[in-house]
Amino acid sequence: MNTFLILLLVAAMGATLFMLVKGIVTFLKTTEAELKSGESGPSASGLKQNKAMMGRIMFQALAVLIIALLLMMRGH
């Protein structure tokens, strides 16, 4: 069981890193024209950034939960 959780933890950490890089790349692709446009509401780039960062938070929370589960299992 521990081996499975450790593999799942590594996968969650990798997914966290992937989503972080994806969000940063999307942020860096935001142009000055997009920032100064008179559009009301969030831009398409902003929505992509939010989606990537929410994915990062989700995978990061999963990794923390797996670590907590591993610690609880070792405590017994």
Secondary structure, DSSP 8 states (H G I E B T S, - for coil): -HHHHHHHHHHHHHHHHHHHHHHHHHHHT--HHHHH---SS--HHHHHHHHHHHHHHHHHHHHHHHHHHHHHHHH-
